[in-house]
Amino acid sequence: MNFNQIIDRVIDVSKEAGQFIREERKTFDADRIEYKGLNDLVSYVDKTAEEKIVAGLELILPEAGFITEEKTSTKVGERYNWVIDPLDGTTNFIHGLPSFSVSIALQEYDTPVLGVVYEVNLDECFSAHKDAPAYLNGTEIKVSNKFKVADSLIATGFPYYDFSYQERYIKLFTELMRNCHGLRRLGSAAVDLCYTACGRFEAFYEYNLNPWDIAAGIVIVQQAGGEVVNFHGGSEVLKKRELVATNGKITKELLDYVDKYFNV
């Protein structure tokens, strides 16, 4: 697979979906939202954007299947599958709050090998594939060079329907708040990962994540020189649905904090 030959086309697909989302936001009626579960919102914008993305990707790699948030395609690929979140940050979108993004990854067997995240509001497109640098709007990006949690700005996400770890999560949040430059919660895991990749954040951590939330961002962080592990420091992230992404320099120290509350 020559990823150089397809990534520009994937970027085009992401931007076309982003343009649709941007236009719909101007006239969006919040009364048209639906609930997939507790605080798990969806709208026609998510579904239509996903349909557009699936149709565009079919033309790029016809043999690939799809793993999608809104289940608009059930096609399964033997080797390659696209992993799609058509609108990561739906709650932000519905309330008119940046940020939200289009996230598209290509997975080879169980491993993400290509990722594109298009942040709609700032018109920022992050992209990467294995064995190549990561880019933001065509310019190469790298993770930050901070070596201590004390010097770091860290992103996280809050649980919105699975509250089984709420108490320990808040304790971890409280301790980190006292020991870093600050904590941020933007509402789009895909964007959080990309901001880690380009050095705006030193790290991002969250649990109860779906593959479409993070698959593209994982590739981008790794190809920008960062590190992505689970809460135990292992490499299996997608199946465990937990993630610590860092600049590669504060991983051990940050995991020491996580370990105190999640690996007990």
C-alpha positions, -999 to +999 in steps of 0.1 A: +000+000+000+014+034-011-001+057+015+014+088-002-009+081-031-041+081-011-037+105+019-043+137-001-076+122-013-085+113+022-078+149+032-101+161+004-129+138+017-124+151+053-126+187+041-157+182+020-174+167+050-161+196+072-175+221+047-209+204+049-208+205+088-197+241+088-226+251+065-252+231+086-240+248+118-252+281+105-288+270+105-288+240+128-319+235+149-312+218+182-347+204+183-335+179+157-310+161+180-315+124+189-302+104+219-283+072+214-279+069+252-274+089+283-259+123+271-249+105+239-262+129+212-265+126+175-281+146+147-288+143+110-255+162+104-235+133+119-253+108+098-252+127+065-215+136+070-207+100+075-226+089+044-206+115+024-173+102+039-181+066+033-190+073-004-158+092-009-136+066+007-152+038-013-137+054-044-102+056-029-099+020-016-128-002-028-116-033-009-117-016+025-145-020+050-158+005+076-159+009+113-181+039+118-198+056+147-232+060+131-232+026+114-240+039+079-220+010+064-216-026+076-190-036+050-161-054+066-127-055+049-104-085+052-072-064+056-081-027+056-109-009+073-117+028+075-124+040+111-146+071+109-160+097+133-179+121+111-183+147+138-161+142+169-175+167+194-212+165+185-222+180+218-200+211+211-215+213+176-251+212+189-244+240+214-224+261+189-192+256+207-158+250+191-141+226+188-154+197+167-137+177+139-139+150+112-117+120+120-107+094+095-083+065+100-072+036+079-067+004+099-046-025+086-058-056+104-059-042+140-034-014+136-041+022+126-017+032+098-031+064+084-049+093+101-066+125+091-083+149+115-099+180+102-108+206+128-137+224+112-137+258+130-100+266+126-097+250+091-068+229+105-061+196+088-038+172+107-025+141+088+000+113+090+007+078+079+032+052+090+068+057+081+063+094+073+061+127+093+029+142+106+016+174+091-007+203+099-020+220+067+011+206+049+037+218+074+055+191+094+047+190+131+065+176+162+056+170+198+068+194+224+101+191+242+089+195+278+104+169+301+083+173+333+046+172+341+052+204+361+059+222+329+031+206+309-004+216+297-025+184+297-058+176+281-085+151+293-121+142+287-148+137+313-171+107+313-206+115+302-225+082+306-201+056+322-195+070+357-180+038+372-146+054+376-159+089+384-145+092+419-110+080+411-110+101+379-118+133+399-090+125+423-065+121+395-078+153+380-073+171+413-038+160+418-027+168+383-043+202+385-020+210+414+011+197+396+010+209+360+005+241+341-032+233+337-058+209+325-081+214+295-112+196+283-121+206+247-147+179+240-131+163+209-106+135+216-094+136+180-085+173+184-069+167+218-046+141+202-037+164+174-029+192+197-006+168+216+011+159+183+018+196+174+030+206+209+001+226+221-005+199+248+022+177+263-003+149+269-039+138+267-055+110+288-091+096+289-109+063+293-141+047+278-130+058+243-142+042+210-119+034+181-134+061+159-126+087+186-089+081+186-076+059+158-066+087+135-051+108+163-030+079+175-012+077+141-007+115+141+008+115+176+031+086+169+044+100+136+049+134+153+073+117+177+049+111+206+039+080+225+005+063+230-001+037+257-029+024+279-033+032+316-009+003+324+017+015+299+010-012+274+006-008+236-030-021+234-052+010+234-082+005+211-095-027+227-089-015+263-106+018+254-082+039+275-054+061+264-024+081+276-008+101+247+022+121+254+052+139+239+072+107+248+091+126+275+066+127+303+050+093+298+065+076+328+058+105+352+022+109+340+016+071+342+028+072+378-001+096+386-026+074+367-013+043+384-021+057+418-059+058+410-066+033+382-042+004+388-051-003+424 
